[in-house]
């Protein structure tokens, strides 16, 4: 379905009663409003469906709360988790009084990034392919009060359960950093992942694969084909929605937190990207690793702006528990065709120029994909426009570098606070093209400081009791 008329015909032909309108808030969580089918007509795809936006995080004040969800007919699918037949449609947000697109709507920002790419003449299509990892747990508990703070997670695959009385314990627990790719019975999530993958296909996501990931405790990944910037973000949100709901059906729970388990690998979202024009790829060439000058300059832009970029692509305090050396984490702001500790890798792609791309390995799936993809594209385009040199590739084993060599390799910020400081000092590459507004950047920084950084700073950490109680 690509037109409003086709969507409305499907609603009528299939006697669909309910329409579920989904949109994304600023931090990156889907919100929804379900309406009876007679509330949708052709104007819903242009003027939108009105709603109150005053309670949406990072959006409107109560005295200016009227907003409208504009339906995108390309995103319609039958929601597999609703009892009654329900058509799901993803929306972008408009200001109903002015008819203007809302400048804090992440999906609108993503569209502005695509429009900016076209306006430069550099290309007309940005392709992105995110690889979002996640954990499947059997039990999770957490709380934070004035006198206590704790979390507890458990998994049937948890290595910490190798001695647990399970009546009987059959072993088959993957060791720490040994979860890639054991067959069943060590891998206990084969059937769940298959159902997740096939359900994603029912929702219009072009599926490719599923597998266990490196960590113990049920770390997994599903793969889908790369897509144009906005559809890739739409697919990623559908991916997260499906995975969480299929897990719930099995009595399990999923988290996309980058580092929920101490001492094992965290979850990232390596993001493959390339630019095309008139149906032709622009990143293939005769330079390093088969790249073009344009691709190298794009890398230069990503590396130059990476500290600021991470405030959007790695936007949680937990993100920086993953970005530490020693766990295959891409903490080095360099590029390489094989070194996975470099933040940008050039994957093996054979001789087909259409497969040539780069992989930015820093992001994680706590990011809002519309904002993350838009920001990465802006950084890369800044590199292309200004011919930013990415420097020499990092093809050596990072752990074998001398202290002198290592000192020359810049690293990712060590905390969300430092990344936000970098964004405060370096965001012209986002605002000058008109993709992000200054209002949005300042709102983002304030929201993250007020709701995440400062609350974490104020609270005692459980491990501090182990360190300091007897001082």
SULLIN-V158201 format. One line per field, one symbol per residue. ss: DSSP state (H for helix, E for strand, - for the rest). phi: phi as a letter, one per 40 degrees, with the letter a starting at -180 (. if undefined). burial: b if it has 16 or more other C-alpha atoms within 10 Angstrom, else e. A space follows every 10 residues. Layout:
ss->???
phi->???
burial->???
This chain:
ss->---HHHHHHH HHH----EEE EEEE-----E EEEEEEHHH- -HHHH---EE EE-------- -HHH-EEEEE E-HHH-EE-- -----EEEEE EEEE------ E----HHHHH HHHHHHHHHH ----EEEEEE EEEEEEE-EE EEEE----EE EEEE----HH H--------- ---------- ---------H HHHHHHHHHH HH----EEEE EE------EE EEEE--EEHH HHHHHHHHHH HHHHHHHHH- --EEE----- --------EE EEEEEEE--E E--E---HHH E-HHHHHHHH HHHHHHHHHH HHH-----HH HH-------- -EEEEE---- -EEEE----- --HHH--EEE --------HH HHHHHHHHHH HHHHH----- -------HHH --HHHHH--- E----HHHHH HHHHH--HHH H------HHH HHHHHHHHHH HHHHHHHH-- -HHHHHHH-- -
phi->.bbdcccccc dcccfccbbb cbabccchbc babbbcdccb accccbcgbc acccccdgbc cccaccabcb cbccbcaccc bcccdbccbc bbbbcccbgc cccbcdcccc ccccccdccc gcababbbbc bccabbbcaa baaabcbaaa aabaadccdc ccbccbgccc gfcccdgbcb bccdccccbd cccccdcccd cccgcccbaa acbcccggcb abbbccacdc cccdccccdc ccccccdcdc gbbbbbdcac bcgbccbbad bcaabbafgb cbccabcdfg ccddcccdcd cccccddcdc cbcbcbccdc cccbchbfcc cccabacacc cccbbbccbg ccccccabbc ccdbcccccc cccccccccc cccccbfccc gccbcccdcb ccdccccccc bcdcacdccc cccdcabccc cccgcbccdc dccccccccc bbccdccccc cdcccccbdc c
burial->eeebeebbee beeeebebbb bbbbbbbbbb eeeeeebeeb eeebbbbbbb eebbeeebbb eeeebbbbbb bbbbbbbbbb eeeebbbbbb bbbbbbeeee bbbbbbbbbb bbbbbbbeee ebbbbbbbbb bbbbbbbbee eeeeeeeeee eeebbbbbbb bbeeeeeeee ebbbbbeebb ebeeebbbbb ebbeebbebb eebebbbeeb bbbbbbbbbb bbbbebbbbb bbbbbbbbbb bbbbbbbeee ebbbbbbbbb beebbbbbbb bbbbbbeeee bbbbbeeebb bbbbbbbbbb bbbbbbbbbb bbbbbbbbbb bbbbeebebb bbbbbbbbbb bbbbbbbeee eebbebbbbb bbbbbbbbbb bbbbbbbbbb bbbbeebbbb eebbeeebee eeeeeeeeee bbbbbbbbbb ebbeebbbbb bebebbbeeb bebbbebbbe ebbeeeeeee eeeeeeeeee e
